[in-house]
């Protein structure tokens, strides 16, 4: 099979969806897959050629910066893809530019946040495009059964067999450095969108701050300014400045591994997740984790972690935090959970599942 992986929409190698794609490509390479083509725009073309000399990289001439350009150039983009000698096209995220593609297209849906998180105009555009994208795709790959059921519930007129779950690959860097933070700390790692619900963690931390000695380290940027508008004022108002460390700049994989491995607890209070990397990554590093049972989190963490519900209840979260910190899990139990996640979300295994699924549905 000649498989084209379409990376032409990505302007850098840093985005979350690009990382999803990159892990699958690594898996295909390490599984010694043949006839893999990577369609890249000018911004990532040279980087991908260096990373994957085994695969043929093709430079796309379409400028995909900005939604208007993507729509305007969709016909040109489709012509490029149609000229490539491949048996199937895989897009790591749903995209609207395959309307006239003459190849079987497989697309990944990570969530339906676009219909609820974005502004009104964007939501209307996505509401119009998503059913067309599904119709034009041979199959839709979802990253959890939760996402699959969410799509099937909204778009009941599509055959349920059109959707198939293949979980994300999870890769971590081993911790080899000296401890970065000398004090005991609780950790949060993720973007700081409002729906990530860091405010509930801050409120829970405030409730128990006098009963614990830990600092709270928060690693993540705030694209929607919710940190500045809501979280930071709460910190100031409740005089938590000396107990909370916010790291907004990019953190290397090595440094992140260090933060994970030396934390006494990671808390992931998000209210919207199609998969949820952070609690799984932390558990692989063998530290206790608290998350909630909302959306996909309970499914993808396999009920193996510590949970609270509902996700916005700071009092319930505070009680679970005290319990976990006061009665740490045994290392044997943490090691068992780590091994389960390593096996379940191995990048080579997930890449093989994807490749075989595409082959069987061409």
N, C-alpha and C positions, 0 to 999 in steps of 0.2 A: 504494500500500500504506500502511495505517495501522499503524505500528509502535510498540508500547509497550515502553520500556526500564525495567525494574523496578529502581529504586535504593532501595526502601523498607527494605532491610536495613542500609543504611549510616548509622552514627551521626555520621560526620564526613567531611570531604573529604580526609582525610590517608592513609587506608589504601591499600596497594598495589593491591588489586583495584578500589577506587574510581578510582584513577588510570588503571588499564586502561580502565575504562568511560568516564571523562572524555575520554580521548584519542580513543576511537571516536566519542563524541558531537561532539567538535570537528571530527572528520573529516566526519561527516554534515552538520554545519552548513556547513562550508567547501565541501562538494560540493553544497550547496543542496538537500539532501534535504527533502522535504515530508512533512507528516502524521506527525511524530515526537512522541510523548508521553512525558513523564518522570514516573514515579510515585516520589515522594519522601516520606520521613518528615519529621516536624516539624523535626528538627535540621538538615537540609540544604535544605529547601524554598525558603527565601528566597534562599539563596546560588545555587541552581540557576536560579531565576527571573532573577536578575541576570546570570548567565553566559550564559544561552541564552533571551533574550526571543523568539527566532524559534520556539521550540518550546513546546508547552503543558505546563506543570508541574501535576501533580495531587497534592494532599496526601493521604497515606495516614493513616488514623486508627488504624492498628494500632501498638501498642507492641512493637517488636522487640528491646528490650534484654534480652539473656539468652536462652539456648536454651529454657528452659521456656516463656517467653512466646511465642517463635516457634512452638513446637509447639501451645501452647494456642490461639493466635490464627490458626492456619493456615486454618481454615474461613472466618473473617471476612476474612482476606486474600484468599482465593480469590474470595469474593463481591465484593469490591471490584474485582478484576481482571475478573471476568465482566461487570460493569456497564459497563466502559469499551468504547467503540466502537472496537475495533482488530482488525486481521487476524492479528496475531501478537504474541507476548511474547518479549522477549529478556532473559535474566538473565545478568549478567556473571560469575556464579559459580554452581556447582551449589547448589540449594536444595531443601528437602523440602516446601515449602508449596504446590506446584502439583498436589496429588493429585487435586483435583476441578475443576481449571480446564478450561473448555470452549473455550479458545483453543489453537492450536498453540504450543508452548513450545520455544524454542531456548536451551540453556544452555551456558556455557563451563566446561570442566574445566581447571584450571590445573595440577593434579598430583594424586597420590594420597597426599600426605603425611599426610592425616587418618587413614589406616589404619596408620601406623607411628610418627608423631611424638607424637601426643597420648597422654593417659592411657588406661588400660584401658577405663573406662566410655565415654569418647568414641569410642574405636576401635570398640567394640561397636555403638554407636549408628550410626556411619557405615557399618559393615559391613552393618547391616540396611537403612539408608536408600539407599545408593548404587545398588543394582540397581533399586530402585523409582523413583528419580529418573531413571535412564537410560530405564526402560520408559515413564515418563510424558512424556518429552520427544520432540518430533518429530525433532530432531537434536541431537547433542552436538558442540560445537565445541571442539577441543583447540588448545593454543598451540604445540605442536610435534608432529612425528611420533613422537618418543620417548614423549610422554604418550599419544598415540593407541594406539600399540602396547602400552603398559603396561596400558591399560584393556582393550583387546581380548584380551590374554593372560589377564587376570584374569576377565573376563566373556565367555567364549567363546560363550555361548548367544545373544548379541546379534548381529544382522546387522552385518557390518563396514562396510556402507554408511551405518550410522547415525552414524558418526563422521567428522569432517572437520577438517583442520588449517587454521587461519588464524593466522599468526604475530602476536605482539604488535606494537603500534605503539611506536616509540621516538622520544622527543622530548627534545632537550637545549636548555639555555640557552647562548647564546654567551658566551664569556669576554671581558669588557670591562674588568675591574678590575685594579688593581695586584696583584702577587704577594702572597699572604697569608703564606706561609712562605718565609723567605729562604734556608734551608738546602736542600740536595738531599734528596729524600725518595721513598720507596716508599709506595704508597697502597693501602689496602683500604677498600671502601665496600660495606656491606650490613648487614642485621641480624646480630646475634651469637648466633643459635641454635647449639646444639652441632653440628648437621649442616652448618652453614656452614664448620666446620673451620678456624677461625682459629688454633687451637692448632698446626696443622701449619705455618702461615705463621710463627708466633712461633718455632717450633723451627728452621725453615730460616733465619730471620733471625739467630738466635743462632749458627748454624754459620758464617755468613759475616760477622758483625758487625765483625771485626777486619780484613777485607779490603776493606770499603767504608766510605764516609764518611756514607752516607745515614741519615736518621732513618726510622722507620716510622710513618706516620699511619694510624690506624684510626678510621673514621667509622661509627658504628652503635650502636644500643641492644641490650641483652641481655634479651629478654623471659623467657627461661628460666633466667636467673642463671648461665649457663655461663661468662660472662666472670669473674664474681666467684669462682666455685667452682674454675675450672680455669685460665683464661688469666692472671688477675691474680696468683695465687700463683706461676705459672711466671715471670712478669716479675720479681717480687720475688726469688725464689730465685736467678735468674741475673743479678740486678743490671742489668736493662735499662731501669730507670726513666728514665734520661736520654736514651735513644735512641728511646723510644716515646711518641707522643702519642695519647691516646684522646679522641675527641670524641663524647660521648654525647648532647648536646643536638641539637635539630633544626637542620639546616643549610639555608639558603635555596638556591633553584635557582642564583642568581647566585654564591653562595659555593662551591657544589659544582662549578660549572663552572670556577671558579678553581683549586680543588684538583685537578681532573682535568687541566686544560690545562698545569699547571706540574709535574706529577709526572714523574719519570724512568721510572716503571714502575708499573703496577697489577697486583696479584695477586688472583685470585679462586679460592680452593681448595675451594669448596663440594662436598659429596658428594651433594647432592640438589638438582636444578634441573629445573623443567619448561620453563624458557626461559632465564633468566639475563640480566637487563638490564645489570648493572654492566660486564661486559667489553665489551659492545657500545657502551654509552655512552662508556666510556673510549677505545675505538678510534675513535669518531667525533670525539673531541677530539684525535686524531692522536698518541697516546702508545703506547708498547709495552705489551702486555698478556700476562700468563701466566695460563692457566687449565688445566683438566684435560679429559680425554676422557670423564669419567663422565657418566651420564645425558644430558641434552639439550644440554650445552654445546658439544660438537664440532659437532653439527648446526646449532645456531642461530648459531654464530660461523663456520660454513662452512669450517672448517679453515684459516682465514686468520691465526690468532694463534699464539702460542707455547704449547706444551702440555707437561705432564709427566704421568706415570702410574706407579703408582696415586696416587690423590688424597691418601692419608695418608702418603706417603713423603717425609719432610722432607729427606732427603739428595738425592733426585732433584730436588725443588723448589729446593733450595739451589744445585745445579749449574746449573739452567736460569736462575735469577736472576743468578748470576755471569756466565753467557754473554751474557744479554741486556744487562746493565748494561755489560759489557766491550766489547761490539760492538753499539752502538745501531743500530737500523734506519734506513735512509735515509728522509728526509722524503717523497720521491716514493712510496715503498712505503706509508708510513703514510697519505698522502693518498688513495691508491688504495683502501685498505681502508675508510677513512672514507666515501668516495663510494659504495662498494658497499653499506655498511650504511645510509646515508642513503636510498638508493633502495629497498632491499629492505624497510625497516621504516617507510617514510613513513606518517604517520598518515592521510592522505587516502586513500591506496591501500588500507590495511588496512580502513578503514571502508567503502570501496566494495565490497571483496571480501565483507565480512560482509553488507552490505545486499543485494547480488545473490544471495548464497547463500540468505538467508532467503526472498527473493522466489521463487526457483526451487524452493523446497521447501514452500511453503504448501499 
